[in-house]
């Protein structure tokens, strides 16, 4: 008999709704509890997604002994405090990206999780999806030789609403924290070693956050060219170039479009299309379950070190712009 995992969800926004939908597709996941800022919102979410308990107070949910693991879907600026409270309450934690507002806060969470022997993972769903893992396997197996270049963009038109969290510095706004974390994470996964240098630029808008950004990141054996923004729509594709070939990922952030492997002479060697069983969030849920059932405190797919490296790069970019 498989272990049943009782999930609690912190917040009831759009991402929490998608996550709850995916929970129902994973057989050993129990949609147990949800918390919101008001009892009314918690009740509505509970009814819509057929949860068992609804709490209008986060601390009350954390006090429920049946909650095994908390998925944190609150605004980015709340992630650290919400994750800290969950860990202190003895709960395992899956926290939405970008996991915290700065590296120091993330490192503090990892220390507490280890001290309390609790699982902690950034909810970087992209890295758990089969198509992404297929591309990464091709690279790790040496199918394209030594990776020398990663190019990735993530730019979408976002209507300017000054009150929106996306445009407010106090809520973790800006293109880098909201969108850029994905291409930065992709580059970190494919290029090895510590970053040697970062040249970054950003358009800082009237609300004093980055509306568009770009970065040239130098690794020991390769380079990443990355961009993210709110003012344009780009192809949102990724290319991983090696000494013996390349990998092209269509709509790489979603990781559901065709991913192609090319040889040194440019010939197509293989392609992969793996449709989601639900909406894509099921894979990170299954990864959490795998880790818990095997006594692991961190995921091999989304390791603490990888999250730390990306957070350090984000901190440095924001320092270069004067927004950190």
N, C-alpha and C positions, 0 to 999 in steps of 0.2 A: 504494500500500500504506500502510495506517495504521501510525503509530508504535505499538509495543508498550511499555507502561509496566509495569515490574516493581515491584510493591508489597511493602513490608514492613509487618507489623503489630506494634505494641508492645502487649503484654498480650493475654490470652485470655478476658476477661470477656464478659458478655452482649452489650454493644454491639459488641464485636469480632466476635462470631459473626454478628450481623445484617449488619455491614459486609462480612464475608467472603462471605456469601450474595449480597449485591448485586454484589460484584466479579465473580462468575461470570456475571452478566447483562450486563456491559459488554464488548463484543467485543474491545477493544484493551487490556483489563486482564489482566495476568499475576499470578495468585496465587502469588507467588514465595516469600516468607519470613515466618515468624512467630517472635516471641521471647516467652518467659514467664519467670517466676521460677524454674521448674524445667524440666528437660529433659522430664520425664514429661508435664507439661501442654502444652508446646510440641508434643511428638510427637502427643498426642491431638488437638489442634486441627488440626495438619497433616494427619493422616489424615482427620478428619471433613470438612475443607473442601478437601482435595486440593491442598494447597500443595506446593511443591517442597522447601523447606528448613525445618528446625525448629531453633531455637536456644534453649538454656536460659540464655542470657546476652545481654542487650540489646546490649552493646558488640560482641559477636561478629557479631551481625546487621548492625550499622552498619559493620563492617569488610568486609562482603561487597560487592564492587564492582558486582554486578549489581542491587543494590537502588537504584532510582531515587528513590522517594518513600516516606516513612514515615507511616503513619496511627497516631496516638498515642491509644490507648484506655485508658491506665492511669488510676488514681485521680487526681482533680483536683489534689491536692497534689503530684503527681509531674509534672504537665504541663510546668512550666517547665524542670526539669532534663532531662526526656526530650526536649523539643523543642530545647533548647540543645545537647544531645549530638548530635542528628541533624543540626542545622545545621552544627555544627563538623566533622562527618564528611562534609559536602558533600552531604547529602540534602535534597530538597524535603520540606516538612512540611505535613500536614493534621492539625490537633490538635483533639480533641474539646472541646466546650464544658464548663463555662466555661473559656475558653482558658488562663487563669492565675488565680492567687489575688489579683492586684492589677494595676493599670494599669502601674506601673513595670516589672514583669516582662514584660508584653506588649510595651511599647515597646522594651525591650532586645532582645527576639526580633526585632522588625521591623527594628531597626537592623542586627543581625547578618545577617539574611536579605538585606537590601539590599547590605551590604558584600560578601557572598559571591555575590551574584547568584543567589539561590535563591528559589523560590516558597514562600510561607507563607500559610496560611488557617485560620481557625477553622472547625471542622466544624459549621457552623450549617445543618444539612440543610434546615430549614424554609424558608430564604430561597432555596434552589435548586429547590424543588418548583414544578411548573407552575401549580398553583392559586394559590399565594402570589404568583407572578410575574404572574398574570392580574389579581389584585386590585391589586397595585402599579401595573400598567400603567393600569388604570382611573383610579387616583388621579393618576398622573403626566400622563395625557392630559386631566385636568381634568373628567372625567366627573361628579365630585361637587363641583366647585368647589374652594375653598380648604379644606384639611383643618383642622378646628377641634378635634376631639375624638377620642381613641382610648380605647376601653375594652376591656380584655382580662384574663382570669383564667386561672390554671393551678393548680388545687387538687385533689389526690388524697389519699385515705386511705393513709398509710404506717405500717405497724405499727412501734411503738416498739421498736427494738433498740439499746441504748446502744453496742454495739460496731460497729454499721453505720457505714459512711463517711458516710451521710446525717446522722447525729447526732453526728459527731465533728468538732470545730473543727480539729484537726490534719490532717484529711484533706479539708478543704474542705466540710464539711457545712453544712446549713441550706437552707431552702426557696428563698431568693433565688439562691444560686449553682447549685442543682440545677434548679429549676423557673422561678424568676423571670426568669432570663436570657432566656427566650423572649418573654414579654410586653414586657420592656424593649426587646428587639431589634425586635419588631414596631413598637412606638411610634416608635423611632428611625428606622425605615424610612419611616414615613408622615408624621411631623411634621418640618418643616424648621427648621434653625438650631440654635444652641447653647442648651442648657438654661439657663433663667434661675433656676429655683428648684425645690427638691425638699422636700416634706414627706412623711416616711415614718414608719411605725410597725411594730413587730414584737412578737410574743410570743416571748420568749427562754425556752427550756425548761431543764430541769435539767442538760443537757449543754452549756449555754451557747452554743447556736446558735439561730437563728431557726426556729421550727416553723411559724409563719404570719407573713406580712408584707403590707403594703399601701403604696402610694405614690401621691402626687399630684404630677405633674411638669409644670411650667410651661415651655412653649416660647414663642418670640417671638409666634407667631400661633395657638397652640392649647394644649390640655391633654391629658395622659394620666392615666387612672385605672387602676391596675394592682394585681393581687394574686396571691399564690402561697402555697401552704401544704400541710402534711402532715396536717392534722386534719379536713378536710372535703373533700367532692367537689362541685365546682362544674360548671356547664355547659361550662366551658372553651371559650367562644365569644369572638369579637371583633367589635366594631362600630367602623367608621371613619366618622365623621360630617363632612360638608363643608357648605359654604354652599349647595350645589345638589343635595344628595342624600346617600346613605350606602351603605356596603358592609357586608354582614353575612357573617361567616365562621363556618360551623359547624365545631366541633372544629378550630379554626384551627391549633393546634399540629401536628396530623397533616396538615392541608391537603389532605385527600382528600374531605371532605364538601362539600356544595353551598355555593358562594359566590354571593351575590346582590348585584346592583347595583340600587339604587332611585333614582328621580328626586326632584326637589325636592318634588313633591306626594305622595310616598310610593308611587308606582306602580312595579311591578317592570319594569325595563328589560332586564335580562339575568341569566342564571345560568350557572354553570360547575361541572361535575363532571369531574375528570380522574383516573381511577384510576391507581394506581402500576403500572408494568410489572413491578416486583419487590416491593420492600418500602419504597421511598422513598429509600433511601440511594444508589441508582444515579445520581440527579441531581447530587449533590455530587461523585461520582466523575467523571462526565462533565464537570462544570465544571472540575475540576482538570485533566483531560486537555486540555480546550479551551485553558486558560491555558498549559499547558506547550508545547502544539503551536504556540502563537502567540507564544512568548517573553515571556509576561506574568509578572511577579513577584507580582501580587496579582489577586484576582478582582473584577470589576465588580459581581457579585452579592453578595459578602461582602467588601467593601473593608476595608482596615486601619483607615481613619478611622471607619467604623461600629462596628467592634469596640472601638476605643479609646473612643469616646463612651459605649458601653454599660458598659465597664469603669469609666470615671470615675463614672458614675451609681451603679453597684454599690458602689464604694469609699465614696462619700459616704453612702449609706444605712447601710452597716455602721458608719461613723464616728458617725452619729447614734444608733445603738443601742449603741455601745461595744463592738462585736465585731470591729473592724478592728485 
